[in-house]
Amino acid sequence: MNEPEIKEKLNLLRDEVGMKSKEIKDNYETINFCRDEIAKAKDARNHFQEEIEKKFDGLDEFKKKKDASKITIDDLKNQRVQLINESKELAKIIKEKKIQRDALNKESRAPYNILEEHLKNTYEKLLTYDISIDYEKDLFERIFLLRERVIKSKNANDAHVAMTEIYTSLKQIDSKIIYVQTKLTEEWTNLKKMYDSVKDAYESIKKMRGSADVQHEIVLQNYAKLIQYKDIVARLRNEIQLINGQMTLLEEELEKIKAEKEKAKMEERYKSVKEAIKNKLAGKKHRFTIDEMRVLLESGEELETDEKVTQ
């Protein structure tokens, strides 16, 4: 290749290096964009993961509260069963007392105070009035009958009092049952609210996991792009390196051509100066230019020989 062809080739290679360098710059802009996207996606993904961990911590706390609530519910249920059994037992006793009272009232056939007054009057007649033997016998029979009725009436009253007292206890137990049932309802309501919260938490976790997966996918996609563009940059750099190697060889060849041209030029110039010196020496004109003096000093012997020959 001659000098123009080499220069043209060098210019083409320089243009190619320039284009590849610009392409590298453009790829680095894309690489930096991918890095920014990776950083943002990682931050978003990590944020979702931290929120998920907080939700799971909350679920652990819920488990503790749930276990405590279940223990409370079981205890209240046991209390309720015990109170209901006591209530049933007292109701059974009240029923028995009522049957007993009603039977005694039926047999006594009058209230206790009336029977007692009637018995008192009968005693008074027997003890104070002057009565016949037959009437006296009749009063004695009445007294025995009245005494039995009084006793049954009193027993009926006692059964009623006992029944009233048991009924009061039954009302107290029923109040306790209502209280326990209220507490149970509250615990069940709170437990339901906790389960609803857990359901919401799991829904939230599911959504956040989906969002975290999306961000993770963005990270992977941008990593893939990053590797792709880094490979492109590496390829372009290798290509530039190869082109630079070609340019070095061409520049060396161009320098060689220039050196040869410069050498030929200098030889021609040297020859011309040398001829001028010879002419001056032959004509006894010894005023030399700087170039002629340098050539004269460098080639003194040869010129001297030539001068002798001329003489």
C-alpha positions as CSV (number, residue, x, y, z in Angstrom):
1,M,0.0,0.0,0.0
2,N,1.2,3.5,-0.8
3,E,1.0,6.5,1.5
4,P,-2.4,7.8,0.4
5,E,-4.0,4.4,0.7
6,I,-2.5,3.9,4.1
7,K,-3.8,7.4,5.2
8,E,-7.2,6.6,3.8
9,K,-7.3,3.3,5.6
10,L,-6.2,4.9,8.9
11,N,-8.9,7.5,8.6
12,L,-11.5,4.8,8.0
13,L,-10.2,2.8,11.0
14,R,-10.2,6.0,13.2
15,D,-13.8,6.6,12.2
16,E,-14.6,3.0,13.1
17,V,-12.9,3.4,16.5
18,G,-14.9,6.6,17.0
19,M,-18.2,4.9,16.2
20,K,-17.4,2.0,18.4
21,S,-16.3,4.3,21.2
22,K,-19.6,6.2,20.9
23,E,-21.4,2.8,20.9
24,I,-19.5,1.9,24.1
25,K,-20.6,5.2,25.7
26,D,-24.2,4.6,24.7
27,N,-24.0,1.1,26.1
28,Y,-22.6,2.5,29.4
29,E,-25.6,4.8,29.6
30,T,-27.8,1.8,29.3
31,I,-25.7,-0.1,31.8
32,N,-26.0,2.8,34.3
33,F,-29.8,2.9,33.7
34,C,-30.0,-0.9,34.4
35,R,-27.9,-0.4,37.6
36,D,-30.3,2.3,38.7
37,E,-33.3,0.1,37.9
38,I,-31.7,-2.8,39.8
39,A,-31.1,-0.5,42.8
40,K,-34.7,0.8,42.8
41,A,-36.2,-2.7,42.4
42,K,-34.0,-4.1,45.1
43,D,-35.1,-1.3,47.5
44,A,-38.7,-1.9,46.7
45,R,-38.3,-5.7,47.0
46,N,-36.5,-5.4,50.3
47,H,-39.2,-3.0,51.6
48,F,-41.9,-5.6,50.8
49,Q,-39.8,-8.3,52.4
50,E,-39.4,-6.2,55.6
51,E,-43.2,-5.5,55.6
52,I,-43.8,-9.3,55.2
53,E,-41.5,-10.0,58.1
54,K,-43.4,-7.5,60.3
55,K,-46.7,-9.1,59.3
56,F,-45.3,-12.6,60.3
57,D,-44.2,-11.1,63.6
58,G,-47.7,-9.9,64.1
59,L,-49.0,-13.4,63.3
60,D,-46.7,-14.8,66.0
61,E,-48.2,-12.3,68.4
62,F,-51.7,-13.3,67.2
63,K,-50.9,-17.0,68.0
64,K,-50.0,-16.1,71.6
65,K,-53.2,-14.0,72.0
66,K,-55.3,-16.7,70.3
67,D,-53.9,-19.4,72.6
68,A,-54.6,-17.2,75.6
69,S,-58.1,-16.4,74.3
70,K,-58.8,-20.2,73.8
71,I,-57.7,-20.9,77.3
72,T,-60.1,-18.2,78.6
73,I,-62.9,-19.5,76.4
74,D,-62.4,-23.1,77.7
75,D,-62.4,-21.8,81.3
76,L,-65.6,-19.8,80.8
77,K,-67.2,-22.8,79.1
78,N,-66.3,-25.0,82.1
79,Q,-67.7,-22.3,84.4
80,R,-70.9,-22.1,82.3
81,V,-71.3,-25.9,82.4
82,Q,-70.8,-26.0,86.1
83,L,-73.3,-23.1,86.7
84,I,-75.9,-24.7,84.3
85,N,-75.6,-28.0,86.2
86,E,-76.0,-26.2,89.5
87,S,-79.0,-24.3,88.0
88,K,-80.6,-27.6,86.8
89,E,-80.0,-29.2,90.2
90,L,-81.6,-26.2,92.0
91,A,-84.5,-26.2,89.5
92,K,-85.0,-29.9,90.2
93,I,-85.1,-29.2,94.0
94,I,-87.5,-26.3,93.5
95,K,-89.8,-28.5,91.5
96,E,-89.7,-31.2,94.2
97,K,-90.3,-28.5,96.9
98,K,-93.2,-27.1,94.9
99,I,-94.8,-30.6,94.6
100,Q,-94.3,-31.2,98.3
101,R,-95.7,-27.7,99.2
102,D,-98.7,-28.2,96.9
103,A,-99.4,-31.6,98.3
104,L,-99.2,-30.4,101.9
105,N,-101.4,-27.4,101.1
106,K,-103.9,-29.7,99.5
107,E,-103.9,-31.9,102.6
108,S,-104.0,-29.0,105.1
109,R,-106.8,-27.3,103.1
110,A,-106.2,-23.9,104.7
111,P,-103.5,-21.4,105.4
112,Y,-101.3,-22.0,108.5
113,N,-102.4,-18.9,110.4
114,I,-106.1,-19.8,110.0
115,L,-105.6,-23.4,111.1
116,E,-103.5,-22.3,114.0
117,E,-106.2,-19.9,115.1
118,H,-108.9,-22.5,114.7
119,L,-106.8,-25.0,116.8
120,K,-106.4,-22.4,119.5
121,N,-110.1,-21.7,119.6
122,T,-110.8,-25.4,119.8
123,Y,-108.4,-25.8,122.7
124,E,-110.1,-22.9,124.4
125,K,-113.5,-24.5,124.1
126,L,-112.2,-27.8,125.4
127,L,-110.6,-26.2,128.4
128,T,-113.0,-23.4,129.4
129,Y,-116.4,-24.4,128.3
130,D,-118.7,-26.7,130.1
131,I,-119.5,-29.2,127.5
132,S,-120.9,-32.6,127.2
133,I,-118.9,-35.8,126.9
134,D,-119.9,-36.3,123.3
135,Y,-119.0,-32.8,122.4
136,E,-115.7,-33.1,124.3
137,K,-114.9,-36.3,122.3
138,D,-115.8,-34.4,119.1
139,L,-113.4,-31.5,120.1
140,F,-110.6,-34.0,120.8
141,E,-111.0,-35.5,117.4
142,R,-111.1,-32.1,115.8
143,I,-107.9,-31.1,117.7
144,F,-106.0,-34.2,116.5
145,L,-107.1,-33.5,112.9
146,L,-106.3,-29.8,113.2
147,R,-102.9,-30.5,114.6
148,E,-102.1,-32.8,111.6
149,R,-103.4,-30.1,109.2
150,V,-101.4,-27.4,111.1
151,I,-98.2,-29.5,110.9
152,K,-98.8,-30.1,107.2
153,S,-99.5,-26.4,106.6
154,K,-96.4,-25.4,108.5
155,N,-94.4,-27.9,106.5
156,A,-95.9,-26.5,103.4
157,N,-94.9,-23.0,104.5
158,D,-91.3,-24.3,105.3
159,A,-91.2,-25.9,101.9
160,H,-92.3,-22.6,100.3
161,V,-89.7,-20.6,102.3
162,A,-87.0,-23.1,101.3
163,M,-88.2,-23.0,97.7
164,T,-88.0,-19.2,97.8
165,E,-84.5,-19.2,99.2
166,I,-83.4,-21.8,96.5
167,Y,-85.1,-19.7,93.9
168,T,-83.1,-16.7,95.0
169,S,-79.9,-18.8,94.7
170,L,-81.1,-19.9,91.3
171,K,-81.6,-16.3,90.2
172,Q,-78.0,-15.5,91.3
173,I,-76.7,-18.5,89.4
174,D,-78.7,-17.5,86.3
175,S,-77.1,-14.0,86.7
176,K,-73.7,-15.6,86.8
177,I,-74.5,-17.7,83.7
178,I,-75.6,-14.5,81.9
179,Y,-72.3,-12.8,83.0
180,V,-70.2,-15.8,81.8
181,Q,-72.1,-16.0,78.6
182,T,-71.5,-12.3,78.0
183,K,-67.8,-12.8,78.6
184,L,-67.8,-15.8,76.3
185,T,-69.5,-13.7,73.6
186,E,-66.9,-11.0,74.0
187,E,-64.1,-13.5,73.8
188,W,-65.6,-15.1,70.7
189,T,-66.1,-11.7,69.1
190,N,-62.4,-10.7,69.9
191,L,-61.2,-14.1,68.6
192,K,-63.2,-13.6,65.4
193,K,-61.8,-10.1,65.0
194,M,-58.3,-11.6,65.4
195,Y,-59.0,-14.3,62.8
196,D,-60.3,-11.6,60.4
197,S,-57.2,-9.6,61.0
198,V,-55.1,-12.7,60.3
199,K,-57.1,-13.3,57.1
200,D,-56.4,-9.7,56.1
201,A,-52.7,-10.1,57.0
202,Y,-52.4,-13.2,54.9
203,E,-54.1,-11.4,52.0
204,S,-51.7,-8.5,52.5
205,I,-48.7,-10.9,52.7
206,K,-49.9,-12.6,49.5
207,K,-50.1,-9.2,47.7
208,M,-46.8,-8.0,49.0
209,R,-45.1,-11.3,48.0
210,G,-46.5,-10.8,44.5
211,S,-45.2,-7.2,44.4
212,A,-41.8,-8.5,45.8
213,D,-41.7,-11.2,43.1
214,V,-42.4,-8.5,40.4
215,Q,-39.5,-6.4,41.7
216,H,-37.3,-9.4,41.9
217,E,-38.1,-10.2,38.3
218,I,-37.2,-6.6,37.4
219,V,-33.9,-7.1,39.1
220,L,-33.2,-10.4,37.2
221,Q,-34.3,-8.8,33.9
222,N,-32.0,-5.8,34.4
223,Y,-29.1,-8.1,35.5
224,A,-29.6,-10.0,32.3
225,K,-29.5,-6.8,30.3
226,L,-26.5,-5.6,32.3
227,I,-24.6,-8.8,31.4
228,Q,-25.7,-8.4,27.8
229,Y,-24.5,-4.8,27.5
230,K,-21.3,-5.5,29.4
231,D,-20.6,-8.3,26.9
232,I,-21.3,-5.8,24.1
233,V,-18.8,-3.3,25.7
234,A,-16.2,-6.1,26.1
235,R,-16.7,-7.1,22.4
236,L,-16.4,-3.5,21.3
237,R,-13.3,-3.0,23.3
238,N,-11.7,-6.1,21.9
239,E,-12.6,-4.9,18.4
240,I,-11.1,-1.4,19.1
241,Q,-8.0,-3.2,20.4
242,L,-7.7,-5.2,17.2
243,I,-8.3,-2.0,15.1
244,N,-5.7,-0.2,17.2
245,G,-3.3,-3.1,16.4
246,Q,-4.1,-2.7,12.7
247,M,-3.6,1.1,13.0
248,T,-0.3,0.6,14.7
249,L,1.0,-1.6,11.9
250,L,-0.3,0.9,9.3
251,E,1.2,3.9,11.2
252,E,4.6,2.0,11.4
253,E,4.4,1.3,7.7
254,L,3.5,5.0,7.0
255,E,6.4,6.1,9.2
256,K,8.6,3.8,7.3
257,I,7.5,5.3,3.9
258,K,7.9,8.8,5.3
259,A,11.4,7.9,6.6
260,E,12.3,6.5,3.2
261,K,11.0,9.6,1.4
262,E,12.8,11.8,3.9
263,K,16.0,9.8,3.4
264,A,15.7,10.1,-0.4
265,K,15.0,13.8,0.0
266,M,18.0,14.3,2.3
267,E,20.2,12.4,-0.1
268,E,19.1,14.6,-3.0
269,R,19.6,17.7,-0.9
270,Y,23.0,16.4,0.3
271,K,24.0,15.7,-3.3
272,S,23.0,19.2,-4.3
273,V,24.8,20.9,-1.4
274,K,27.9,18.8,-2.1
275,E,27.9,19.8,-5.7
276,A,27.6,23.5,-4.7
277,I,30.6,23.1,-2.4
278,K,32.6,21.6,-5.1
279,N,31.8,24.5,-7.4
280,K,32.8,27.0,-4.7
281,L,36.0,25.3,-3.9
282,A,36.9,25.1,-7.6
283,G,36.3,28.9,-8.0
284,K,38.2,29.8,-4.8
285,K,34.9,31.1,-3.4
286,H,34.9,29.9,0.2
287,R,31.8,31.5,1.6
288,F,29.5,28.6,2.5
289,T,26.0,28.4,3.9
290,I,25.4,26.7,7.2
291,D,24.1,23.6,5.4
292,E,27.2,23.7,3.2
293,M,29.5,24.0,6.2
294,R,27.8,21.0,7.9
295,V,28.2,18.9,4.7
296,L,31.8,20.2,4.3
297,L,32.6,19.1,7.9
298,E,30.9,15.8,7.5
299,S,32.6,15.0,4.2
300,G,35.9,16.8,4.5
301,E,38.1,14.0,3.3
302,E,36.0,13.2,0.2
303,L,35.9,16.9,-0.8
304,E,39.5,17.3,-0.2
305,T,40.2,14.4,-2.5
306,D,37.9,15.9,-5.1
307,E,39.6,19.2,-4.7
308,K,43.0,17.7,-5.4
309,V,41.7,16.0,-8.4
310,T,40.2,19.3,-9.6
311,Q,43.6,21.1,-9.2
